[in-house]
Amino acid sequence: MAIFTTDNTWVLIFGVLGNIVSIVVFMAPVPTFCRICRKKSTEGFESVPYVVSLFSAMLWLYYASLKSESSAFLLLTVNSVGCAIETIYIALYLTYAPKQARMMTLTLLLLNFGGYCSILLLSHFLAKGSARVQLVGWICVALSAAVFAAPLSVIRMVIRTKSVEFLPFSLSFFLMLSAVTWLLYGLFLKDLYVAGPNVLGVIFGVLQMALHAIYRKRDKVVAEEEKNDTSVGKLSSDTQSCNGHAFIIFIEASDKGPVAPPSEV
């Protein structure tokens, strides 16, 4: 148990909680892949979220391996699990994806591997000791900030349609909870590279919770009206008129299961 030794009990508590919550988030796409395996088809799902999640987990794994603190073990565990889960998702996707989607996924994986190796080599030859930790830390912060900014397109869609139908409450809740736990972990550990990007995660999580509170009741009213309406649903026409790529992804994910959330650690 020496690997869990830490001078700050709160670091251990929030690190363990962060591991538990993050693994729940990593497991969110399981229903999606059960459906894919059952139907032996990816049905238009895209592999980008899973590849990005894998790349993010790999970078944080490298960052954690550079840390000297024993409490960094908690970063190692969660991102090791994340790498394993995302690898399984991608393997299943490649098994059932059509040729064009499979080739695109393999290309993304090649870019993923090339980018990761480049970061490893550059950080190894351009920086030493604490400078290397800082360099890799800032790269992880930049990637995490981009990942946390991704829900902006969904938030914009929710405000536009005044509906949270395509913003799953459970996923939003666990993503926010994960951001809160890792934010506190980073603060107690005094690791700004971990805490910094999770500030964005908490902000976007609170915003999504607020949208649920505002528009959830309206969705119930609309659902009741649609029961008595035999006309063609308005949703399909709204979907066709939207040019936002992320919007289409979330439309598909709502109907068939959640997309993979990128690693937020």
C-alpha positions as CSV (number, residue, x, y, z in Angstrom):
1,M,0.0,0.0,0.0
2,A,3.1,2.3,0.0
3,I,2.1,3.5,-3.5
4,F,-0.9,5.2,-2.0
5,T,1.2,7.1,0.6
6,T,0.6,10.8,0.6
7,D,1.0,13.7,3.0
8,N,-2.4,15.0,2.2
9,T,-5.4,12.8,3.0
10,W,-7.6,14.9,0.7
11,V,-5.4,14.2,-2.3
12,L,-6.0,10.5,-1.7
13,I,-9.7,10.9,-1.1
14,F,-10.4,13.0,-4.3
15,G,-7.9,10.9,-6.3
16,V,-9.8,7.7,-5.5
17,L,-13.2,9.4,-6.1
18,G,-11.9,10.8,-9.4
19,N,-10.8,7.3,-10.5
20,I,-14.3,5.9,-9.7
21,V,-16.2,8.6,-11.4
22,S,-13.9,8.7,-14.4
23,I,-14.3,5.0,-14.9
24,V,-18.1,5.4,-14.9
25,V,-17.7,8.1,-17.6
26,F,-15.4,5.8,-19.6
27,M,-18.0,3.1,-19.5
28,A,-20.8,5.4,-20.7
29,P,-20.5,4.2,-24.4
30,V,-21.0,0.5,-23.4
31,P,-24.7,0.5,-24.5
32,T,-23.6,1.9,-27.9
33,F,-21.1,-0.8,-28.5
34,C,-23.5,-3.5,-27.3
35,R,-25.8,-2.3,-30.0
36,I,-23.0,-2.2,-32.6
37,C,-22.0,-5.8,-31.7
38,R,-25.6,-7.0,-31.8
39,K,-26.3,-5.4,-35.2
40,K,-22.8,-6.0,-36.5
41,S,-22.8,-2.4,-37.8
42,T,-21.5,1.0,-36.6
43,E,-24.7,2.5,-38.1
44,G,-23.1,5.9,-38.9
45,F,-21.3,6.4,-35.6
46,E,-17.9,8.1,-35.8
47,S,-14.7,7.0,-34.2
48,V,-13.3,10.5,-33.5
49,P,-14.4,10.7,-29.9
50,Y,-12.8,7.4,-29.0
51,V,-9.5,8.2,-30.7
52,V,-9.4,11.6,-29.0
53,S,-10.1,10.0,-25.7
54,L,-7.3,7.5,-26.2
55,F,-4.8,10.2,-27.2
56,S,-5.8,12.3,-24.2
57,A,-5.4,9.3,-21.8
58,M,-2.0,8.4,-23.3
59,L,-0.7,12.0,-22.8
60,W,-1.9,12.1,-19.2
61,L,-0.4,8.7,-18.6
62,Y,3.0,10.0,-19.8
63,Y,2.6,13.2,-17.7
64,A,1.8,11.1,-14.6
65,S,4.9,8.8,-15.2
66,L,7.1,11.9,-15.1
67,K,5.8,13.0,-11.7
68,S,7.8,12.1,-8.7
69,E,4.9,12.2,-6.1
70,S,3.5,8.9,-5.0
71,S,0.0,10.3,-5.3
72,A,0.5,10.6,-9.1
73,F,-0.2,6.8,-9.0
74,L,-3.9,7.7,-9.0
75,L,-3.4,9.5,-12.3
76,L,-1.6,6.5,-13.7
77,T,-4.4,4.1,-12.7
78,V,-7.3,6.1,-14.2
79,N,-5.6,6.8,-17.4
80,S,-4.3,3.2,-17.8
81,V,-7.9,2.0,-17.4
82,G,-9.0,4.8,-19.9
83,C,-6.4,3.6,-22.5
84,A,-7.5,0.0,-22.2
85,I,-11.2,0.8,-22.5
86,E,-10.8,3.2,-25.4
87,T,-8.6,0.6,-27.2
88,I,-11.4,-2.0,-26.8
89,Y,-13.9,0.5,-28.2
90,I,-11.8,1.3,-31.2
91,A,-11.1,-2.4,-31.9
92,L,-14.8,-3.1,-31.9
93,Y,-15.4,-0.1,-34.1
94,L,-12.8,-1.3,-36.6
95,T,-14.4,-4.8,-36.6
96,Y,-17.8,-3.6,-37.6
97,A,-17.2,-0.3,-39.5
98,P,-17.5,-0.1,-43.3
99,K,-14.3,0.2,-45.3
100,Q,-14.3,4.0,-45.6
101,A,-14.9,4.5,-41.9
102,R,-12.3,1.9,-41.0
103,M,-9.7,3.5,-43.2
104,M,-10.4,6.9,-41.7
105,T,-10.1,5.5,-38.2
106,L,-6.8,3.8,-39.0
107,T,-5.5,7.1,-40.4
108,L,-6.6,8.9,-37.2
109,L,-4.8,6.2,-35.1
110,L,-1.7,6.6,-37.2
111,L,-1.8,10.4,-36.6
112,N,-2.5,9.7,-32.9
113,F,0.6,7.4,-32.6
114,G,2.8,9.8,-34.6
115,G,1.7,12.8,-32.5
116,Y,2.3,10.9,-29.3
117,C,5.8,9.7,-30.4
118,S,6.7,13.3,-31.5
119,I,5.7,14.7,-28.1
120,L,7.8,11.9,-26.4
121,L,10.9,12.6,-28.5
122,L,10.6,16.4,-28.3
123,S,10.1,16.5,-24.6
124,H,12.9,14.0,-24.1
125,F,15.5,16.0,-26.1
126,L,14.3,19.6,-25.6
127,A,13.7,19.5,-21.8
128,K,15.1,17.8,-18.7
129,G,13.7,17.2,-15.2
130,S,11.0,19.7,-14.0
131,A,11.1,21.5,-17.4
132,R,10.0,18.3,-19.1
133,V,7.1,17.9,-16.6
134,Q,6.1,21.5,-17.3
135,L,6.3,21.1,-21.1
136,V,4.2,17.9,-21.1
137,G,1.8,19.5,-18.5
138,W,1.1,22.5,-20.7
139,I,0.5,20.2,-23.7
140,C,-2.0,18.2,-21.6
141,V,-3.7,21.4,-20.5
142,A,-4.1,22.6,-24.1
143,L,-5.6,19.3,-25.2
144,S,-7.9,19.2,-22.2
145,A,-9.1,22.8,-22.7
146,A,-10.0,21.9,-26.3
147,V,-11.8,18.8,-25.2
148,F,-13.8,20.7,-22.5
149,A,-14.7,23.4,-25.1
150,A,-16.3,20.7,-27.4
151,P,-19.7,20.8,-25.6
152,L,-20.1,24.4,-26.7
153,S,-21.7,23.3,-30.0
154,V,-24.2,21.1,-28.0
155,I,-24.9,23.9,-25.6
156,R,-25.6,26.2,-28.5
157,M,-27.9,23.6,-30.0
158,V,-29.8,23.2,-26.7
159,I,-30.4,27.0,-26.5
160,R,-31.4,27.2,-30.1
161,T,-33.9,24.3,-30.0
162,K,-34.9,25.0,-26.3
163,S,-34.7,21.3,-25.7
164,V,-32.3,19.1,-23.7
165,E,-33.4,15.9,-25.5
166,F,-29.9,15.4,-27.0
167,L,-28.0,16.3,-23.8
168,P,-28.2,13.2,-21.5
169,F,-28.6,14.3,-17.9
170,S,-26.7,11.4,-16.4
171,L,-23.6,11.9,-18.7
172,S,-23.6,15.7,-18.1
173,F,-23.9,15.0,-14.3
174,F,-21.0,12.5,-14.2
175,L,-18.8,14.7,-16.4
176,M,-19.3,17.6,-14.1
177,L,-18.7,15.4,-11.0
178,S,-15.5,14.1,-12.5
179,A,-14.3,17.6,-13.3
180,V,-15.1,18.7,-9.7
181,T,-13.2,15.7,-8.1
182,W,-10.1,16.2,-10.3
183,L,-10.2,19.9,-9.8
184,L,-10.0,19.4,-6.0
185,Y,-7.4,16.7,-6.4
186,G,-5.2,19.1,-8.4
187,L,-5.7,21.9,-5.9
188,F,-4.9,19.8,-2.9
189,L,-1.9,18.3,-4.8
190,K,-0.9,21.8,-5.9
191,D,-0.8,20.6,-9.5
192,L,-2.1,23.4,-11.7
193,Y,-1.8,21.2,-14.8
194,V,-4.5,18.9,-13.4
195,A,-6.6,21.6,-11.7
196,G,-6.5,24.2,-14.5
197,P,-8.4,22.5,-17.3
198,N,-11.0,21.1,-14.9
199,V,-12.1,24.6,-14.1
200,L,-13.5,24.7,-17.6
201,G,-15.0,21.3,-17.0
202,V,-16.8,22.5,-13.9
203,I,-18.0,25.7,-15.6
204,F,-19.5,23.8,-18.6
205,G,-20.9,21.2,-16.3
206,V,-22.8,23.8,-14.2
207,L,-24.0,25.4,-17.5
208,Q,-25.3,22.1,-18.7
209,M,-27.1,21.5,-15.4
210,A,-28.6,24.9,-15.6
211,L,-29.9,24.2,-19.1
212,H,-31.5,21.0,-17.9
213,A,-33.2,22.9,-15.1
214,I,-34.5,25.5,-17.7
215,Y,-35.6,23.3,-20.6
216,R,-36.4,19.9,-19.0
217,K,-39.9,20.9,-18.0
218,R,-40.5,22.2,-21.5
219,D,-39.5,18.9,-23.0
220,K,-42.2,17.2,-20.9
221,V,-44.8,19.6,-22.2
222,V,-43.7,19.0,-25.8
223,A,-43.8,15.2,-25.3
224,E,-47.4,15.4,-24.1
225,E,-48.4,17.5,-27.1
226,E,-46.7,15.1,-29.5
227,K,-48.7,12.2,-28.2
228,N,-51.8,13.9,-29.5
229,D,-50.2,15.1,-32.7
230,T,-50.3,12.8,-35.7
231,S,-48.2,15.2,-38.0
232,V,-44.6,14.5,-38.9
233,G,-42.3,15.4,-36.1
234,K,-40.5,18.7,-36.3
235,L,-37.3,17.2,-35.0
236,S,-36.3,15.5,-38.2
237,S,-36.6,18.7,-40.3
238,D,-34.6,20.6,-37.7
239,T,-31.9,18.0,-37.9
240,Q,-31.7,18.2,-41.7
241,S,-31.5,22.0,-41.6
242,C,-28.5,22.0,-39.2
243,N,-25.1,22.3,-40.7
244,G,-23.2,21.7,-37.4
245,H,-21.2,18.5,-37.6
246,A,-21.2,18.0,-33.8
247,F,-25.0,18.5,-33.8
248,I,-25.4,15.5,-36.1
249,I,-23.1,13.4,-33.9
250,F,-25.2,14.1,-30.8
251,I,-28.5,13.4,-32.7
252,E,-27.1,10.0,-33.6
253,A,-25.8,9.4,-30.1
254,S,-29.1,10.2,-28.4
255,D,-30.9,7.6,-30.4
256,K,-28.4,4.9,-30.3
257,G,-26.4,5.4,-27.2
258,P,-23.9,8.0,-25.8
259,V,-20.8,8.9,-27.6
260,A,-17.5,8.4,-25.8
261,P,-16.6,11.3,-23.7
262,P,-12.9,12.3,-23.9
263,S,-10.7,11.8,-20.9
264,E,-11.2,14.8,-18.6
265,V,-8.4,14.0,-16.2
